[in-house]
Amino acid sequence: MSFLVVLFVLGLRQFSKAAEPAAMVAVLMRRWRDSWLERATQEGWGRRAALVFVVLPPVLLILALALASAGVWHGLWSAVVSLVVMLLVLLDRTQPDVLAREQAAWQQADENFQEILRNAESDTVYQAASNEFVRARQSLLAEQLRELFAPLFWFLLLGPVAAIAYYFLRVAAERAELAENGAEQLLYYANWPVVRLLGLSFALAGDFTTAWQRWREQIFRKEMPAIEFLDGCAAEAQIVKLVEPGETKPGAVLSIALQTVAALLHRTLIIWIVILALHTLWP
């Protein structure tokens, strides 16, 4: 049943009509977070207490709902709870996403960039384009990790309770006050196994030899930030060579390059779905 829930929600993510109601629900979730943060500040509870109240009640609610049914209806009830949770978790997306935002910004910049190109050294322009691409790639990986792969991993591993816990940790970490008081650290631990699995999946979806070597070298480096680890694996799995800006506009070059990284992420997601399908057929 988890396989059908995942397929349905992933399919729904592709429809723009689902974005507006999802955004309205997302606003309510952030009002929930802000209300507890404001109350904790007013009553002197401390921000760690606010984090507990932001995350714990939804987790307990979903746990109670998941255990509320038994007997012949238990499977159907569990599927309904899972569907509601995954609709909330996976449809709460950054709109527009990183790929669309970056491409739009680069396209707009190209209109006024030709004069800069004529007066700049090619090495300087190429280095600036490379730095811009790495920044955009890391932003894309961070978005996909927190909004798709990590909640999907915890849902498949431990069910809707784990998925909702991760979601509210992510929502809490969006506020600096909560991020600095435990939310970001808890997200680091929650992301650790996901990042390692995702890096390995990049090797399967891209250039296996170089990505596997990079993955093996970095897997146990606990001090390495999650996005830096993923970025290294993605860079080896999907090698992108930016041509030196000449007649081609830099923004167009960067857009094509970032699309190849997005394609790597799509292939990785397909691998996860295939593995889930095989597990469903042969448990």
GUBAVEX-707970 format. One record per residue (C-alpha): residue number from 1; x, y, z. Coordinates in nm, 2 decimals, always signed. Layout:
BEGIN
REC  num      xx      yy      zz
REC  NUM       X       Y       Z
...
***
This chain:
BEGIN
REC  num      xx      yy      zz
REC    1   +0.00   +0.00   +0.00
REC    2   +0.29   +0.24   +0.07
REC    3   +0.40   +0.20   -0.30
REC    4   +0.06   +0.31   -0.42
REC    5   +0.05   +0.61   -0.18
REC    6   +0.40   +0.72   -0.29
REC    7   +0.31   +0.69   -0.66
REC    8   -0.01   +0.88   -0.62
REC    9   +0.15   +1.17   -0.43
REC   10   +0.45   +1.19   -0.66
REC   11   +0.21   +1.21   -0.95
REC   12   +0.01   +1.48   -0.78
REC   13   +0.33   +1.68   -0.73
REC   14   +0.35   +1.73   -1.11
REC   15   +0.02   +1.91   -1.13
REC   16   +0.02   +2.29   -1.08
REC   17   -0.34   +2.28   -0.95
REC   18   -0.23   +2.11   -0.64
REC   19   +0.02   +2.39   -0.55
REC   20   -0.24   +2.64   -0.43
REC   21   -0.43   +2.43   -0.17
REC   22   -0.09   +2.28   -0.06
REC   23   +0.04   +2.64   -0.01
REC   24   -0.26   +2.72   +0.20
REC   25   -0.20   +2.42   +0.43
REC   26   +0.17   +2.51   +0.45
REC   27   +0.08   +2.86   +0.57
REC   28   -0.13   +2.70   +0.85
REC   29   +0.16   +2.47   +0.95
REC   30   +0.39   +2.77   +0.98
REC   31   +0.13   +2.96   +1.19
REC   32   +0.13   +2.66   +1.42
REC   33   +0.51   +2.69   +1.45
REC   34   +0.51   +3.06   +1.50
REC   35   +0.24   +3.05   +1.76
REC   36   +0.44   +2.82   +1.98
REC   37   +0.76   +3.02   +1.93
REC   38   +0.57   +3.34   +2.03
REC   39   +0.41   +3.17   +2.33
REC   40   +0.75   +3.03   +2.45
REC   41   +0.91   +3.37   +2.41
REC   42   +0.63   +3.55   +2.61
REC   43   +0.62   +3.29   +2.89
REC   44   +0.99   +3.23   +2.91
REC   45   +0.98   +2.86   +2.83
REC   46   +1.29   +2.87   +2.61
REC   47   +1.31   +2.79   +2.24
REC   48   +1.40   +2.43   +2.29
REC   49   +1.06   +2.39   +2.46
REC   50   +0.90   +2.56   +2.17
REC   51   +1.07   +2.31   +1.93
REC   52   +0.92   +2.02   +2.14
REC   53   +0.57   +2.17   +2.12
REC   54   +0.60   +2.23   +1.74
REC   55   +0.71   +1.87   +1.66
REC   56   +0.57   +1.65   +1.93
REC   57   +0.18   +1.71   +1.91
REC   58   +0.16   +1.63   +1.54
REC   59   +0.37   +1.32   +1.59
REC   60   +0.15   +1.20   +1.87
REC   61   -0.16   +1.27   +1.67
REC   62   -0.05   +1.07   +1.37
REC   63   +0.07   +0.79   +1.60
REC   64   -0.27   +0.78   +1.77
REC   65   -0.45   +0.78   +1.43
REC   66   -0.23   +0.50   +1.30
REC   67   -0.31   +0.29   +1.61
REC   68   -0.68   +0.38   +1.62
REC   69   -0.80   +0.10   +1.39
REC   70   -0.77   -0.27   +1.41
REC   71   -0.91   -0.58   +1.24
REC   72   -1.01   -0.59   +0.88
REC   73   -1.02   -0.21   +0.84
REC   74   -0.67   -0.16   +0.97
REC   75   -0.49   -0.18   +0.63
REC   76   -0.73   +0.07   +0.47
REC   77   -0.72   +0.31   +0.77
REC   78   -0.34   +0.30   +0.77
REC   79   -0.34   +0.38   +0.40
REC   80   -0.56   +0.68   +0.45
REC   81   -0.34   +0.81   +0.73
REC   82   -0.03   +0.76   +0.52
REC   83   -0.19   +0.93   +0.22
REC   84   -0.29   +1.24   +0.43
REC   85   +0.06   +1.26   +0.58
REC   86   +0.24   +1.23   +0.25
REC   87   +0.01   +1.48   +0.08
REC   88   +0.10   +1.73   +0.35
REC   89   +0.47   +1.65   +0.35
REC   90   +0.55   +1.61   -0.02
REC   91   +0.32   +1.89   -0.15
REC   92   +0.47   +2.15   +0.07
REC   93   +0.72   +2.26   -0.18
REC   94   +0.92   +2.58   -0.26
REC   95   +0.73   +2.75   -0.53
REC   96   +0.88   +2.81   -0.78
REC   97   +1.15   +2.55   -0.73
REC   98   +1.52   +2.61   -0.74
REC   99   +1.56   +2.50   -1.11
REC  100   +1.28   +2.74   -1.23
REC  101   +1.41   +3.03   -1.02
REC  102   +1.77   +3.00   -1.12
REC  103   +1.69   +2.96   -1.49
REC  104   +1.46   +3.26   -1.48
REC  105   +1.73   +3.47   -1.31
REC  106   +2.00   +3.36   -1.55
REC  107   +1.78   +3.43   -1.85
REC  108   +1.71   +3.78   -1.73
REC  109   +2.08   +3.83   -1.66
REC  110   +2.17   +3.73   -2.01
REC  111   +1.99   +4.03   -2.15
REC  112   +2.24   +4.27   -2.00
REC  113   +2.55   +4.05   -1.99
REC  114   +2.70   +4.08   -2.33
REC  115   +2.86   +4.42   -2.25
REC  116   +3.03   +4.26   -1.95
REC  117   +3.16   +3.97   -2.16
REC  118   +3.32   +4.21   -2.41
REC  119   +3.51   +4.38   -2.13
REC  120   +3.61   +4.08   -1.92
REC  121   +3.87   +3.82   -1.95
REC  122   +3.74   +3.48   -2.05
REC  123   +3.90   +3.31   -1.75
REC  124   +3.73   +3.55   -1.51
REC  125   +3.39   +3.49   -1.66
REC  126   +3.44   +3.12   -1.67
REC  127   +3.53   +3.10   -1.30
REC  128   +3.24   +3.32   -1.21
REC  129   +3.01   +3.09   -1.41
REC  130   +3.16   +2.78   -1.24
REC  131   +3.10   +2.93   -0.89
REC  132   +2.75   +3.02   -0.98
REC  133   +2.68   +2.67   -1.10
REC  134   +2.81   +2.51   -0.78
REC  135   +2.60   +2.74   -0.57
REC  136   +2.28   +2.66   -0.78
REC  137   +2.36   +2.29   -0.77
REC  138   +2.39   +2.29   -0.40
REC  139   +2.07   +2.48   -0.36
REC  140   +1.89   +2.22   -0.58
REC  141   +2.03   +1.93   -0.39
REC  142   +1.93   +2.09   -0.05
REC  143   +1.58   +2.14   -0.18
REC  144   +1.54   +1.79   -0.31
REC  145   +1.69   +1.64   +0.01
REC  146   +1.46   +1.82   +0.25
REC  147   +1.14   +1.83   +0.04
REC  148   +1.15   +1.49   -0.13
REC  149   +1.41   +1.23   -0.06
REC  150   +1.45   +1.26   +0.32
REC  151   +1.07   +1.25   +0.40
REC  152   +1.03   +0.97   +0.14
REC  153   +1.31   +0.77   +0.31
REC  154   +1.17   +0.80   +0.66
REC  155   +0.81   +0.72   +0.54
REC  156   +0.93   +0.40   +0.37
REC  157   +1.15   +0.30   +0.66
REC  158   +0.93   +0.38   +0.96
REC  159   +0.59   +0.50   +0.82
REC  160   +0.39   +0.82   +0.85
REC  161   +0.49   +0.90   +1.20
REC  162   +0.86   +0.93   +1.10
REC  163   +0.76   +1.13   +0.79
REC  164   +0.56   +1.38   +0.99
REC  165   +0.83   +1.42   +1.25
REC  166   +1.09   +1.50   +0.98
REC  167   +0.84   +1.75   +0.81
REC  168   +0.79   +1.95   +1.13
REC  169   +1.16   +1.95   +1.20
REC  170   +1.21   +2.10   +0.86
REC  171   +0.94   +2.36   +0.92
REC  172   +1.09   +2.44   +1.26
REC  173   +1.44   +2.48   +1.11
REC  174   +1.31   +2.75   +0.87
REC  175   +1.30   +2.99   +1.17
REC  176   +1.65   +3.08   +1.28
REC  177   +1.55   +3.08   +1.65
REC  178   +1.45   +2.72   +1.64
REC  179   +1.72   +2.61   +1.40
REC  180   +1.99   +2.74   +1.64
REC  181   +1.82   +2.56   +1.93
REC  182   +1.81   +2.20   +1.81
REC  183   +1.61   +2.18   +1.49
REC  184   +1.91   +2.20   +1.26
REC  185   +2.11   +1.96   +1.46
REC  186   +1.82   +1.71   +1.47
REC  187   +1.78   +1.75   +1.10
REC  188   +2.15   +1.67   +1.05
REC  189   +2.11   +1.34   +1.23
REC  190   +1.79   +1.26   +1.04
REC  191   +1.96   +1.35   +0.71
REC  192   +2.28   +1.15   +0.78
REC  193   +2.16   +0.81   +0.65
REC  194   +1.95   +0.96   +0.38
REC  195   +2.25   +1.16   +0.24
REC  196   +2.47   +0.84   +0.24
REC  197   +2.20   +0.64   +0.06
REC  198   +2.13   +0.93   -0.18
REC  199   +2.50   +0.96   -0.27
REC  200   +2.51   +0.59   -0.35
REC  201   +2.20   +0.63   -0.56
REC  202   +2.37   +0.90   -0.76
REC  203   +2.65   +0.65   -0.84
REC  204   +2.39   +0.40   -0.97
REC  205   +2.21   +0.68   -1.17
REC  206   +2.52   +0.84   -1.32
REC  207   +2.89   +0.77   -1.37
REC  208   +2.93   +0.48   -1.13
REC  209   +3.31   +0.44   -1.11
REC  210   +3.40   +0.80   -1.01
REC  211   +3.10   +0.85   -0.80
REC  212   +3.15   +0.53   -0.61
REC  213   +3.51   +0.62   -0.54
REC  214   +3.41   +0.96   -0.40
REC  215   +3.13   +0.80   -0.20
REC  216   +3.37   +0.55   -0.04
REC  217   +3.62   +0.82   +0.05
REC  218   +3.36   +1.05   +0.22
REC  219   +3.10   +0.82   +0.37
REC  220   +3.24   +0.82   +0.73
REC  221   +3.34   +1.18   +0.74
REC  222   +3.10   +1.29   +1.01
REC  223   +3.22   +1.65   +1.01
REC  224   +3.13   +1.70   +0.64
REC  225   +2.80   +1.90   +0.59
REC  226   +2.53   +1.70   +0.42
REC  227   +2.50   +1.92   +0.12
REC  228   +2.88   +1.92   +0.07
REC  229   +2.88   +1.54   +0.07
REC  230   +2.59   +1.53   -0.18
REC  231   +2.74   +1.79   -0.40
REC  232   +3.07   +1.59   -0.42
REC  233   +2.88   +1.27   -0.52
REC  234   +2.66   +1.46   -0.77
REC  235   +2.96   +1.63   -0.93
REC  236   +3.13   +1.29   -0.99
REC  237   +2.81   +1.11   -1.10
REC  238   +2.70   +1.38   -1.34
REC  239   +3.01   +1.55   -1.47
REC  240   +2.93   +1.89   -1.62
REC  241   +3.18   +2.08   -1.83
REC  242   +3.09   +2.44   -1.87
REC  243   +3.20   +2.58   -2.20
REC  244   +3.38   +2.90   -2.18
REC  245   +3.13   +3.18   -2.24
REC  246   +3.19   +3.32   -2.59
REC  247   +2.91   +3.35   -2.83
REC  248   +2.69   +3.14   -2.61
REC  249   +2.52   +3.34   -2.33
REC  250   +2.64   +3.23   -1.98
REC  251   +2.29   +3.20   -1.85
REC  252   +2.19   +2.96   -2.12
REC  253   +2.50   +2.75   -2.05
REC  254   +2.42   +2.74   -1.68
REC  255   +2.06   +2.65   -1.74
REC  256   +2.15   +2.35   -1.95
REC  257   +2.41   +2.24   -1.69
REC  258   +2.16   +2.26   -1.40
REC  259   +1.91   +2.07   -1.61
REC  260   +2.16   +1.78   -1.62
REC  261   +2.17   +1.77   -1.24
REC  262   +1.79   +1.78   -1.23
REC  263   +1.79   +1.48   -1.47
REC  264   +2.03   +1.29   -1.23
REC  265   +1.79   +1.35   -0.95
REC  266   +1.50   +1.23   -1.16
REC  267   +1.69   +0.91   -1.25
REC  268   +1.77   +0.86   -0.88
REC  269   +1.40   +0.89   -0.79
REC  270   +1.31   +0.63   -1.05
REC  271   +1.57   +0.39   -0.90
REC  272   +1.41   +0.44   -0.56
REC  273   +1.06   +0.37   -0.70
REC  274   +1.18   +0.06   -0.88
REC  275   +1.34   -0.08   -0.57
REC  276   +1.02   +0.00   -0.37
REC  277   +0.82   -0.18   -0.64
REC  278   +1.04   -0.48   -0.62
REC  279   +1.02   -0.49   -0.25
REC  280   +0.64   -0.47   -0.27
REC  281   +0.62   -0.76   -0.52
REC  282   +0.88   -0.97   -0.33
REC  283   +0.88   -0.87   +0.03
***
